[in-house]
Amino acid sequence: MEKSRQTLTVRKERAILVGAWVRGSNGGDDLAELTALAESAGAVVVDRFQQRIRSIHPSTYIGQGKTLQLAGRVQRFKADVIIFDNDLSPAQIRELEKVVGVKVLDRSELILDIFATRAQTKQAKLQVELAQLEYTYPRLARMWSHLDTVTGASGGPSAGAVGAIGTRGPGEQQLEIDRRLVSRRINELRHELAGIDLRKLREIKGRKDFFQVCIVGYTNAGKSTLLNTLTNAGVLAEDRLFATLDTRTRKWMPARGMEVLLSDTVGFVRNLPHQLVESFKATLEEAVNADLLLHVIDVSNPEVMSQIESVNQVLAEIGCSGKPVLELFNKVDAIKDIGPLETLQTLHPEAVTISAKTGLGLEELRRRVIAHYKGREIVVRVANPLSDGKVQSFLRAHGEILSERYTDSIVILDVRMGQRQLPDLERLRPQQLEIVQG
């Protein structure tokens, strides 16, 4: 019997994974990531079905012959669900389910399901629900089978059907009821999220006086672990995909007298559903407004190159293409073969090799962040009363004293410092300030 389409979770179900790629395309043959996604959702993977196809079949994606083979595997492995590593149309899902007799999910639906189980805060739950409804709305006509006409108690579809007062008439298709309800709920969610997003954006823009650093990267690359190691944030860090969906921001002092805001963001993944990117845009504003992005890269993952490209694509989509990025090669403690890492270091010579778990390389990370924080170096000459200790303290904490002269009650200092610190110095209102170099 065909599994109900209304049961969208794959928790504790036996799953067959399917990957189909058109010959000559850039599609991969590895189902490792889909396996991790399925297991993260709670499924038990019992079989994998990979195919190179000449073209996408409009009815079943993989063609009738391959669909019948898949149906045989469902019987053999007693599978409950089939999960495609491709995005399927509603018609393709429905036709596949008719043949194989069990529920069929595509990649986007699986990721949406995982996000739904991970959401903890109100904002995350609303964002995920909106993404799910926007994914479902255009698919209602092909995904649901309860499209009978709603009529009176007799069940007849005609205008004269006998029924209780208020239930007689031509009725209305269930599809239209569903569409109206979904559309209404989408509008409600957008309105509620708009208010939350405005507060979030005001909060982010209110940090403009701070140097903002945002951690981005592929899911499970070690972003939360890095945040915990640097700031003792106590954020959940697990070895699973999308362990955390909510942005966390903590204060971090990479050097004495230097305070920055460090934020962790939701992890990216290959072919992240467009609905999720749209729903989480306010959350991703942390990256858009950051002064520096820390791109955490899991160098122990065999798909590291494609993961780097996927993250760069999402960053471009949300408007972060021109941001300064410091790449961090993480999890070097888990590498068994040094060859691939040496190749990566050749391709990305500016990257910093670290282990967020053991602390390896974090001093170099601090040094590089400090360099970004200071910006281009300049030399300033400051003349100020000896009684004004604030200006002198600032200069000694944030710069290198090159010369120091005293005239009556005035001290004249030549200081090498970062250009980014100049506005902070100006706010202290020294008696005389001059840029002598840079």
C-alpha positions as a Markdown table, in Angstrom:
| # | Residue | x | y | z |
|---|---|---|---|---|
| 1 | Met | 0.0 | 0.0 | 0.0 |
| 2 | Glu | 1.3 | 3.5 | -0.9 |
| 3 | Lys | 2.7 | 5.4 | 2.1 |
| 4 | Ser | 0.9 | 8.6 | 3.0 |
| 5 | Arg | 2.4 | 11.8 | 1.6 |
| 6 | Gln | 1.3 | 13.5 | 4.8 |
| 7 | Thr | 4.1 | 11.7 | 6.7 |
| 8 | Leu | 7.1 | 13.7 | 5.7 |
| 9 | Thr | 9.6 | 12.6 | 8.4 |
| 10 | Val | 12.0 | 9.8 | 7.7 |
| 11 | Arg | 12.8 | 9.2 | 11.4 |
| 12 | Lys | 13.6 | 5.5 | 12.1 |
| 13 | Glu | 12.6 | 4.5 | 8.6 |
| 14 | Arg | 14.5 | 2.1 | 6.3 |
| 15 | Ala | 15.8 | 4.2 | 3.3 |
| 16 | Ile | 17.1 | 3.5 | -0.1 |
| 17 | Leu | 19.2 | 6.3 | -1.5 |
| 18 | Val | 19.1 | 7.2 | -5.2 |
| 19 | Gly | 21.5 | 9.3 | -7.2 |
| 20 | Ala | 20.9 | 9.9 | -10.9 |
| 21 | Trp | 23.2 | 12.1 | -13.0 |
| 22 | Val | 22.9 | 12.9 | -16.6 |
| 23 | Arg | 26.0 | 11.7 | -18.6 |
| 24 | Gly | 28.4 | 14.5 | -19.3 |
| 25 | Ser | 27.1 | 16.7 | -16.4 |
| 26 | Asn | 29.1 | 17.7 | -13.4 |
| 27 | Gly | 27.0 | 15.6 | -11.1 |
| 28 | Gly | 29.0 | 13.3 | -8.7 |
| 29 | Asp | 28.8 | 9.6 | -8.2 |
| 30 | Asp | 29.2 | 9.7 | -4.4 |
| 31 | Leu | 26.2 | 9.4 | -2.1 |
| 32 | Ala | 28.2 | 10.1 | 1.0 |
| 33 | Glu | 26.6 | 13.4 | 1.7 |
| 34 | Leu | 23.1 | 12.1 | 1.1 |
| 35 | Thr | 23.9 | 9.2 | 3.4 |
| 36 | Ala | 24.9 | 11.7 | 6.1 |
| 37 | Leu | 21.8 | 13.8 | 5.5 |
| 38 | Ala | 19.5 | 10.7 | 5.7 |
| 39 | Glu | 21.2 | 9.4 | 8.9 |
| 40 | Ser | 21.0 | 12.9 | 10.4 |
| 41 | Ala | 17.2 | 12.8 | 9.8 |
| 42 | Gly | 17.1 | 9.5 | 11.6 |
| 43 | Ala | 16.9 | 7.0 | 8.7 |
| 44 | Val | 18.6 | 3.7 | 8.4 |
| 45 | Val | 20.2 | 3.4 | 5.0 |
| 46 | Val | 19.7 | -0.1 | 3.7 |
| 47 | Asp | 20.7 | 0.3 | 0.0 |
| 48 | Arg | 22.1 | 2.8 | -2.5 |
| 49 | Phe | 21.0 | 3.0 | -6.2 |
| 50 | Gln | 23.3 | 5.1 | -8.4 |
| 51 | Gln | 22.7 | 5.6 | -12.1 |
| 52 | Arg | 24.1 | 7.6 | -15.1 |
| 53 | Ile | 21.2 | 8.5 | -17.3 |
| 54 | Arg | 21.2 | 9.9 | -20.9 |
| 55 | Ser | 18.5 | 12.4 | -20.0 |
| 56 | Ile | 16.0 | 13.2 | -17.3 |
| 57 | His | 12.8 | 11.2 | -17.8 |
| 58 | Pro | 9.8 | 13.6 | -17.6 |
| 59 | Ser | 7.6 | 11.1 | -15.8 |
| 60 | Thr | 9.9 | 9.3 | -13.3 |
| 61 | Tyr | 13.3 | 11.1 | -13.7 |
| 62 | Ile | 15.2 | 7.8 | -14.0 |
| 63 | Gly | 13.0 | 6.0 | -16.6 |
| 64 | Gln | 10.5 | 3.2 | -16.4 |
| 65 | Gly | 13.0 | 0.4 | -16.4 |
| 66 | Lys | 15.1 | 1.8 | -13.6 |
| 67 | Thr | 11.9 | 2.6 | -11.7 |
| 68 | Leu | 10.9 | -1.1 | -11.8 |
| 69 | Gln | 14.4 | -2.1 | -10.7 |
| 70 | Leu | 14.0 | 0.3 | -7.8 |
| 71 | Ala | 10.6 | -1.3 | -6.9 |
| 72 | Gly | 12.3 | -4.7 | -6.7 |
| 73 | Arg | 14.9 | -3.3 | -4.3 |
| 74 | Val | 12.1 | -1.9 | -2.1 |
| 75 | Gln | 10.7 | -5.4 | -1.8 |
| 76 | Arg | 14.1 | -7.0 | -1.2 |
| 77 | Phe | 15.3 | -4.6 | 1.5 |
| 78 | Lys | 11.8 | -3.9 | 3.0 |
| 79 | Ala | 12.4 | -0.2 | 2.6 |
| 80 | Asp | 10.0 | 2.4 | 3.9 |
| 81 | Val | 11.2 | 5.4 | 1.9 |
| 82 | Ile | 13.2 | 6.3 | -1.1 |
| 83 | Ile | 15.4 | 9.4 | -1.0 |
| 84 | Phe | 16.7 | 11.0 | -4.2 |
| 85 | Asp | 19.8 | 13.1 | -4.3 |
| 86 | Asn | 18.0 | 15.2 | -7.0 |
| 87 | Asp | 15.2 | 17.7 | -6.9 |
| 88 | Leu | 12.1 | 16.1 | -8.4 |
| 89 | Ser | 8.9 | 17.6 | -9.7 |
| 90 | Pro | 5.6 | 16.8 | -8.0 |
| 91 | Ala | 4.5 | 14.7 | -11.0 |
| 92 | Gln | 7.7 | 12.7 | -10.9 |
| 93 | Ile | 7.3 | 12.0 | -7.2 |
| 94 | Arg | 3.7 | 10.9 | -7.7 |
| 95 | Glu | 4.5 | 8.6 | -10.6 |
| 96 | Leu | 7.5 | 7.1 | -8.7 |
| 97 | Glu | 5.3 | 6.4 | -5.7 |
| 98 | Lys | 2.7 | 4.6 | -7.8 |
| 99 | Val | 5.3 | 2.2 | -9.0 |
| 100 | Val | 7.5 | 1.6 | -6.0 |
| 101 | Gly | 4.7 | 1.6 | -3.4 |
| 102 | Val | 6.5 | 3.7 | -0.8 |
| 103 | Lys | 7.1 | 7.3 | 0.0 |
| 104 | Val | 9.6 | 9.2 | -2.2 |
| 105 | Leu | 11.5 | 12.3 | -1.0 |
| 106 | Asp | 13.8 | 14.5 | -2.9 |
| 107 | Arg | 16.9 | 16.2 | -1.6 |
| 108 | Ser | 15.2 | 19.5 | -0.8 |
| 109 | Glu | 12.4 | 17.8 | 1.1 |
| 110 | Leu | 14.9 | 15.9 | 3.2 |
| 111 | Ile | 16.9 | 19.0 | 4.1 |
| 112 | Leu | 13.7 | 20.8 | 5.0 |
| 113 | Asp | 12.7 | 17.9 | 7.2 |
| 114 | Ile | 16.1 | 18.0 | 9.0 |
| 115 | Phe | 15.8 | 21.7 | 9.6 |
| 116 | Ala | 12.3 | 21.2 | 11.1 |
| 117 | Thr | 13.7 | 18.8 | 13.7 |
| 118 | Arg | 16.7 | 21.1 | 14.5 |
| 119 | Ala | 14.8 | 24.4 | 15.0 |
| 120 | Gln | 14.8 | 25.4 | 18.6 |
| 121 | Thr | 14.0 | 29.2 | 18.8 |
| 122 | Lys | 10.8 | 30.8 | 17.7 |
| 123 | Gln | 12.5 | 32.5 | 14.8 |
| 124 | Ala | 14.1 | 29.3 | 13.5 |
| 125 | Lys | 10.8 | 27.4 | 13.8 |
| 126 | Leu | 8.9 | 30.1 | 11.8 |
| 127 | Gln | 11.7 | 30.3 | 9.2 |
| 128 | Val | 11.6 | 26.5 | 8.7 |
| 129 | Glu | 7.8 | 26.4 | 8.5 |
| 130 | Leu | 7.7 | 29.2 | 5.9 |
| 131 | Ala | 10.3 | 27.4 | 3.8 |
| 132 | Gln | 8.3 | 24.1 | 4.0 |
| 133 | Leu | 5.1 | 25.8 | 3.0 |
| 134 | Glu | 6.7 | 27.7 | 0.1 |
| 135 | Tyr | 8.1 | 24.4 | -1.1 |
| 136 | Thr | 4.8 | 22.6 | -0.7 |
| 137 | Tyr | 2.4 | 25.2 | -2.1 |
| 138 | Pro | 3.2 | 24.8 | -5.9 |
| 139 | Arg | 3.1 | 21.0 | -5.4 |
| 140 | Leu | -0.3 | 20.6 | -3.8 |
| 141 | Ala | -2.1 | 19.6 | -7.0 |
| 142 | Arg | 0.2 | 16.7 | -7.7 |
| 143 | Met | 1.2 | 15.6 | -4.1 |
| 144 | Trp | -2.2 | 15.2 | -2.5 |
| 145 | Ser | -5.0 | 12.8 | -3.4 |
| 146 | His | -7.9 | 14.1 | -1.3 |
| 147 | Leu | -9.3 | 16.3 | -4.1 |
| 148 | Asp | -12.9 | 15.2 | -3.8 |
| 149 | Thr | -15.6 | 17.9 | -3.8 |
| 150 | Val | -16.7 | 19.1 | -0.4 |
| 151 | Thr | -20.5 | 18.7 | -0.3 |
| 152 | Gly | -23.4 | 18.1 | 2.1 |
| 153 | Ala | -24.0 | 15.1 | 4.3 |
| 154 | Ser | -25.2 | 13.0 | 1.5 |
| 155 | Gly | -21.8 | 13.2 | -0.2 |
| 156 | Gly | -23.4 | 14.0 | -3.6 |
| 157 | Pro | -21.6 | 16.6 | -5.7 |
| 158 | Ser | -24.7 | 18.2 | -7.2 |
| 159 | Ala | -26.2 | 21.5 | -6.2 |
| 160 | Gly | -29.3 | 19.8 | -4.9 |
| 161 | Ala | -27.6 | 17.3 | -2.7 |
| 162 | Val | -29.3 | 16.8 | 0.6 |
| 163 | Gly | -27.4 | 17.9 | 3.7 |
| 164 | Ala | -27.4 | 20.1 | 6.8 |
| 165 | Ile | -28.2 | 23.8 | 6.5 |
| 166 | Gly | -25.2 | 25.7 | 5.3 |
| 167 | Thr | -23.5 | 22.6 | 3.7 |
| 168 | Arg | -25.6 | 22.3 | 0.6 |
| 169 | Gly | -24.4 | 23.7 | -2.7 |
| 170 | Pro | -21.9 | 23.0 | -5.4 |
| 171 | Gly | -19.1 | 22.7 | -2.9 |
| 172 | Glu | -15.4 | 23.4 | -3.3 |
| 173 | Gln | -12.5 | 21.3 | -4.3 |
| 174 | Gln | -10.3 | 20.3 | -1.4 |
| 175 | Leu | -7.3 | 21.5 | -3.4 |
| 176 | Glu | -8.6 | 25.1 | -3.4 |
| 177 | Ile | -9.2 | 24.9 | 0.4 |
| 178 | Asp | -5.7 | 23.6 | 0.9 |
| 179 | Arg | -4.2 | 26.3 | -1.3 |
| 180 | Arg | -6.1 | 29.1 | 0.5 |
| 181 | Leu | -5.1 | 27.8 | 3.9 |
| 182 | Val | -1.4 | 27.4 | 2.9 |
| 183 | Ser | -1.4 | 30.9 | 1.2 |
| 184 | Arg | -3.0 | 32.4 | 4.3 |
| 185 | Arg | -0.5 | 30.8 | 6.6 |
| 186 | Ile | 2.5 | 31.9 | 4.4 |
| 187 | Asn | 1.3 | 35.5 | 4.6 |
| 188 | Glu | 0.9 | 35.2 | 8.4 |
| 189 | Leu | 4.4 | 33.8 | 8.7 |
| 190 | Arg | 5.9 | 36.4 | 6.5 |
| 191 | His | 4.3 | 39.2 | 8.5 |
| 192 | Glu | 5.4 | 37.7 | 11.8 |
| 193 | Leu | 9.0 | 37.1 | 10.6 |
| 194 | Ala | 9.1 | 40.6 | 9.1 |
| 195 | Gly | 8.8 | 42.0 | 12.7 |
| 196 | Ile | 11.4 | 39.6 | 14.0 |
| 197 | Asp | 13.7 | 40.4 | 11.1 |
| 198 | Leu | 13.4 | 44.1 | 11.7 |
| 199 | Arg | 14.4 | 43.7 | 15.3 |
| 200 | Lys | 17.3 | 41.4 | 14.2 |
| 201 | Leu | 18.5 | 43.9 | 11.6 |
| 202 | Arg | 18.3 | 46.8 | 14.2 |
| 203 | Glu | 20.3 | 44.6 | 16.6 |
| 204 | Ile | 23.0 | 43.9 | 13.9 |
| 205 | Lys | 23.2 | 47.5 | 12.8 |
| 206 | Gly | 23.5 | 48.6 | 16.4 |
| 207 | Arg | 26.9 | 46.8 | 16.5 |
| 208 | Lys | 28.4 | 49.0 | 13.9 |
| 209 | Asp | 30.9 | 50.5 | 16.4 |
| 210 | Phe | 32.3 | 47.0 | 16.9 |
| 211 | Phe | 34.6 | 45.1 | 14.5 |
| 212 | Gln | 32.3 | 42.1 | 13.5 |
| 213 | Val | 33.7 | 38.7 | 12.5 |
| 214 | Cys | 31.3 | 36.0 | 11.2 |
| 215 | Ile | 32.0 | 32.3 | 11.0 |
| 216 | Val | 30.7 | 30.6 | 7.9 |
| 217 | Gly | 31.2 | 27.3 | 6.3 |
| 218 | Tyr | 29.8 | 24.0 | 5.3 |
| 219 | Thr | 27.6 | 22.2 | 7.8 |
| 220 | Asn | 29.6 | 20.1 | 10.3 |
| 221 | Ala | 32.9 | 21.9 | 9.4 |
| 222 | Gly | 33.5 | 22.8 | 13.0 |
| 223 | Lys | 32.1 | 26.4 | 13.2 |
| 224 | Ser | 30.4 | 26.0 | 16.6 |
| 225 | Thr | 33.5 | 24.2 | 18.0 |
| 226 | Leu | 35.6 | 27.2 | 16.9 |
| 227 | Leu | 33.2 | 29.6 | 18.5 |
| 228 | Asn | 33.3 | 27.6 | 21.8 |
| 229 | Thr | 37.1 | 27.4 | 21.7 |
| 230 | Leu | 37.7 | 31.1 | 21.1 |
| 231 | Thr | 35.0 | 32.5 | 23.4 |
| 232 | Asn | 33.8 | 29.7 | 25.8 |
| 233 | Ala | 30.3 | 30.3 | 24.3 |
| 234 | Gly | 29.0 | 26.9 | 25.4 |
| 235 | Val | 27.1 | 26.5 | 22.0 |
| 236 | Leu | 25.9 | 23.0 | 21.0 |
| 237 | Ala | 28.6 | 21.4 | 18.9 |
| 238 | Glu | 27.9 | 17.9 | 17.6 |
| 239 | Asp | 29.3 | 15.7 | 14.8 |
| 240 | Arg | 26.1 | 15.8 | 12.7 |
| 241 | Leu | 24.7 | 18.0 | 10.0 |
| 242 | Phe | 22.9 | 21.2 | 10.9 |
| 243 | Ala | 23.4 | 20.6 | 14.6 |
| 244 | Thr | 22.5 | 24.3 | 15.2 |
| 245 | Leu | 20.4 | 26.7 | 13.2 |
| 246 | Asp | 20.5 | 29.8 | 15.3 |
| 247 | Thr | 23.1 | 32.5 | 15.1 |
| 248 | Arg | 25.1 | 33.0 | 18.3 |
| 249 | Thr | 27.2 | 36.2 | 18.8 |
| 250 | Arg | 29.8 | 36.5 | 21.5 |
| 251 | Lys | 32.5 | 39.0 | 22.5 |
| 252 | Trp | 36.1 | 37.9 | 21.7 |
| 253 | Met | 39.4 | 39.5 | 22.6 |
| 254 | Pro | 42.1 | 38.4 | 20.2 |
| 255 | Ala | 44.5 | 40.8 | 21.9 |
| 256 | Arg | 44.6 | 43.0 | 24.9 |
| 257 | Gly | 42.4 | 46.0 | 24.5 |
| 258 | Met | 40.9 | 44.7 | 21.3 |
| 259 | Glu | 37.3 | 43.5 | 21.5 |
| 260 | Val | 35.4 | 42.1 | 18.5 |
| 261 | Leu | 32.0 | 40.4 | 18.0 |
| 262 | Leu | 32.2 | 36.8 | 16.8 |
| 263 | Ser | 29.1 | 35.2 | 15.3 |
| 264 | Asp | 28.4 | 31.7 | 14.2 |
| 265 | Thr | 25.9 | 31.1 | 11.4 |
| 266 | Val | 23.8 | 28.2 | 10.1 |
| 267 | Gly | 25.8 | 25.7 | 8.0 |
| 268 | Phe | 25.7 | 25.6 | 4.3 |
| 269 | Val | 25.3 | 22.5 | 2.1 |
| 270 | Arg | 25.4 | 21.7 | -1.6 |
| 271 | Asn | 22.2 | 22.7 | -3.4 |
| 272 | Leu | 20.7 | 24.3 | -0.3 |
| 273 | Pro | 17.0 | 24.7 | -1.0 |
| 274 | His | 16.2 | 28.2 | -2.3 |
| 275 | Gln | 13.3 | 28.5 | 0.2 |
| 276 | Leu | 15.7 | 28.0 | 3.1 |
| 277 | Val | 18.1 | 30.7 | 1.8 |
| 278 | Glu | 15.2 | 33.1 | 1.5 |
| 279 | Ser | 13.7 | 32.3 | 4.9 |
| 280 | Phe | 17.1 | 32.5 | 6.7 |
| 281 | Lys | 18.3 | 35.7 | 5.0 |
| 282 | Ala | 17.8 | 37.8 | 8.1 |
| 283 | Thr | 19.9 | 35.2 | 10.1 |
| 284 | Leu | 22.5 | 35.4 | 7.3 |
| 285 | Glu | 22.6 | 39.2 | 7.6 |
| 286 | Glu | 25.3 | 38.5 | 10.3 |
| 287 | Ala | 27.5 | 37.6 | 7.4 |
| 288 | Val | 26.4 | 40.4 | 5.1 |
| 289 | Asn | 27.2 | 43.1 | 7.7 |
| 290 | Ala | 30.5 | 41.5 | 9.0 |
| 291 | Asp | 33.8 | 43.2 | 8.6 |
| 292 | Leu | 35.6 | 39.8 | 8.2 |
| 293 | Leu | 34.3 | 36.3 | 7.3 |
| 294 | Leu | 36.1 | 33.2 | 8.7 |
| 295 | His | 35.4 | 30.4 | 6.2 |
| 296 | Val | 35.8 | 27.2 | 8.2 |
| 297 | Ile | 36.8 | 24.3 | 5.9 |
| 298 | Asp | 36.8 | 20.6 | 6.9 |
| 299 | Val | 40.0 | 19.4 | 5.2 |
| 300 | Ser | 39.4 | 15.8 | 6.4 |
| 301 | Asn | 36.3 | 15.5 | 4.2 |
| 302 | Pro | 37.0 | 14.0 | 0.7 |
| 303 | Glu | 34.5 | 16.4 | -0.8 |
| 304 | Val | 36.4 | 19.4 | 0.5 |
| 305 | Met | 36.8 | 21.2 | -2.9 |
| 306 | Ser | 33.1 | 20.9 | -3.8 |
| 307 | Gln | 32.2 | 22.1 | -0.3 |
| 308 | Ile | 34.3 | 25.2 | -0.6 |
| 309 | Glu | 32.6 | 26.0 | -3.9 |
| 310 | Ser | 29.1 | 25.4 | -2.4 |
| 311 | Val | 29.9 | 27.9 | 0.4 |
| 312 | Asn | 31.2 | 30.5 | -2.0 |
| 313 | Gln | 28.0 | 30.1 | -4.1 |
| 314 | Val | 25.7 | 30.7 | -1.1 |
| 315 | Leu | 27.9 | 33.7 | 0.0 |
| 316 | Ala | 27.5 | 35.2 | -3.5 |
| 317 | Glu | 23.7 | 34.6 | -3.4 |
| 318 | Ile | 23.3 | 36.5 | -0.1 |
| 319 | Gly | 25.5 | 39.4 | -1.3 |
| 320 | Cys | 28.9 | 38.6 | 0.4 |
| 321 | Ser | 31.1 | 38.3 | -2.7 |
| 322 | Gly | 33.2 | 41.3 | -1.9 |
| 323 | Lys | 33.7 | 40.6 | 1.8 |
| 324 | Pro | 37.2 | 40.0 | 3.2 |
| 325 | Val | 37.5 | 36.2 | 3.8 |
| 326 | Leu | 40.0 | 34.3 | 5.9 |
| 327 | Glu | 39.9 | 30.6 | 5.0 |
| 328 | Leu | 40.6 | 28.2 | 7.9 |
| 329 | Phe | 41.6 | 24.6 | 7.1 |
| 330 | Asn | 40.0 | 22.9 | 10.1 |
| 331 | Lys | 40.2 | 19.3 | 11.5 |
| 332 | Val | 43.9 | 18.8 | 10.5 |
| 333 | Asp | 44.1 | 16.5 | 13.6 |
| 334 | Ala | 41.7 | 14.1 | 11.8 |
| 335 | Ile | 43.8 | 13.8 | 8.6 |
| 336 | Lys | 45.6 | 10.5 | 7.8 |
| 337 | Asp | 47.0 | 11.4 | 4.4 |
| 338 | Ile | 48.8 | 14.7 | 4.2 |
| 339 | Gly | 48.9 | 14.8 | 0.4 |
| 340 | Pro | 45.5 | 16.4 | -0.2 |
| 341 | Leu | 46.1 | 19.0 | 2.4 |
| 342 | Glu | 49.4 | 20.0 | 0.8 |
| 343 | Thr | 47.5 | 20.4 | -2.5 |
| 344 | Leu | 44.9 | 22.6 | -0.8 |
| 345 | Gln | 47.6 | 24.7 | 0.8 |
| 346 | Thr | 49.2 | 25.3 | -2.7 |
| 347 | Leu | 45.8 | 26.3 | -4.1 |
| 348 | His | 44.9 | 28.5 | -1.1 |
| 349 | Pro | 48.3 | 29.9 | 0.2 |
| 350 | Glu | 46.6 | 32.5 | 2.4 |
| 351 | Ala | 44.6 | 29.9 | 4.4 |
| 352 | Val | 45.4 | 29.2 | 8.0 |
| 353 | Thr | 45.6 | 25.6 | 9.1 |
| 354 | Ile | 43.9 | 25.0 | 12.5 |
| 355 | Ser | 42.2 | 22.4 | 14.7 |
| 356 | Ala | 39.4 | 24.0 | 16.6 |
| 357 | Lys | 39.2 | 20.9 | 18.8 |
| 358 | Thr | 42.9 | 20.9 | 19.9 |
| 359 | Gly | 43.7 | 24.6 | 19.5 |
| 360 | Leu | 46.4 | 24.0 | 16.9 |
| 361 | Gly | 47.0 | 27.1 | 14.7 |
| 362 | Leu | 44.7 | 29.4 | 16.7 |
| 363 | Glu | 47.6 | 31.8 | 17.6 |
| 364 | Glu | 48.1 | 32.4 | 13.8 |
| 365 | Leu | 44.4 | 32.8 | 13.4 |
| 366 | Arg | 44.4 | 35.5 | 16.1 |
| 367 | Arg | 47.4 | 37.3 | 14.5 |
| 368 | Arg | 45.6 | 37.3 | 11.1 |
| 369 | Val | 42.4 | 38.6 | 12.6 |
| 370 | Ile | 44.3 | 41.4 | 14.4 |
| 371 | Ala | 45.9 | 42.4 | 11.1 |
| 372 | His | 42.4 | 42.7 | 9.5 |
| 373 | Tyr | 41.1 | 44.5 | 12.6 |
| 374 | Lys | 43.9 | 47.1 | 12.4 |
| 375 | Gly | 43.7 | 47.5 | 8.6 |
| 376 | Arg | 46.4 | 49.4 | 6.7 |
| 377 | Glu | 49.1 | 50.8 | 9.0 |
| 378 | Ile | 49.5 | 54.5 | 9.4 |
| 379 | Val | 51.7 | 56.8 | 11.5 |
| 380 | Val | 50.0 | 59.5 | 13.5 |
| 381 | Arg | 51.4 | 62.4 | 15.6 |
| 382 | Val | 49.4 | 63.2 | 18.6 |
| 383 | Ala | 49.9 | 66.2 | 20.9 |
| 384 | Asn | 47.9 | 66.1 | 24.1 |
| 385 | Pro | 48.0 | 67.3 | 27.8 |
| 386 | Leu | 49.8 | 65.0 | 30.2 |
| 387 | Ser | 46.7 | 65.1 | 32.4 |
| 388 | Asp | 44.6 | 63.3 | 29.7 |
| 389 | Gly | 45.4 | 59.7 | 30.4 |
| 390 | Lys | 42.7 | 58.2 | 28.2 |
| 391 | Val | 44.4 | 59.2 | 24.9 |
| 392 | Gln | 47.8 | 57.9 | 26.0 |
| 393 | Ser | 46.3 | 54.6 | 27.3 |
| 394 | Phe | 44.5 | 54.1 | 24.0 |
| 395 | Leu | 47.7 | 54.8 | 21.9 |
| 396 | Arg | 49.8 | 52.4 | 24.0 |
| 397 | Ala | 47.2 | 49.7 | 23.9 |
| 398 | His | 46.4 | 49.9 | 20.1 |
| 399 | Gly | 49.6 | 51.1 | 18.6 |
| 400 | Glu | 53.4 | 51.1 | 18.6 |
| 401 | Ile | 55.1 | 54.1 | 20.1 |
| 402 | Leu | 57.8 | 55.3 | 17.7 |
| 403 | Ser | 58.8 | 58.5 | 19.6 |
| 404 | Glu | 57.8 | 60.4 | 22.8 |
| 405 | Arg | 58.6 | 64.1 | 23.5 |
| 406 | Tyr | 57.5 | 66.3 | 26.4 |
| 407 | Thr | 57.0 | 70.1 | 26.2 |
| 408 | Asp | 55.8 | 71.8 | 29.4 |
| 409 | Ser | 52.5 | 69.9 | 30.1 |
| 410 | Ile | 52.1 | 68.5 | 26.6 |
| 411 | Val | 53.3 | 65.0 | 25.4 |
| 412 | Ile | 53.9 | 64.5 | 21.7 |
| 413 | Leu | 53.7 | 60.9 | 20.5 |
| 414 | Asp | 54.5 | 59.4 | 17.1 |
| 415 | Val | 52.5 | 56.2 | 16.9 |
| 416 | Arg | 52.2 | 53.4 | 14.3 |
| 417 | Met | 48.6 | 52.0 | 14.4 |
| 418 | Gly | 45.9 | 50.5 | 12.2 |
| 419 | Gln | 43.8 | 52.8 | 10.1 |
| 420 | Arg | 40.6 | 51.2 | 11.5 |
| 421 | Gln | 41.5 | 52.6 | 15.0 |
| 422 | Leu | 41.6 | 56.2 | 13.8 |
| 423 | Pro | 37.9 | 56.9 | 14.3 |
| 424 | Asp | 38.1 | 55.5 | 17.9 |
| 425 | Leu | 41.1 | 57.8 | 18.5 |
| 426 | Glu | 39.3 | 60.8 | 17.0 |
| 427 | Arg | 36.3 | 60.2 | 19.4 |
| 428 | Leu | 38.7 | 60.7 | 22.3 |
| 429 | Arg | 39.3 | 64.3 | 21.0 |
| 430 | Pro | 43.1 | 64.7 | 21.4 |
| 431 | Gln | 44.3 | 68.3 | 21.4 |
| 432 | Gln | 46.2 | 67.8 | 18.1 |
| 433 | Leu | 46.1 | 64.8 | 15.7 |
| 434 | Glu | 48.1 | 64.6 | 12.4 |
| 435 | Ile | 48.6 | 61.7 | 10.0 |
| 436 | Val | 52.3 | 61.8 | 9.1 |
| 437 | Gln | 52.5 | 58.6 | 7.1 |
| 438 | Gly | 50.0 | 56.6 | 5.2 |
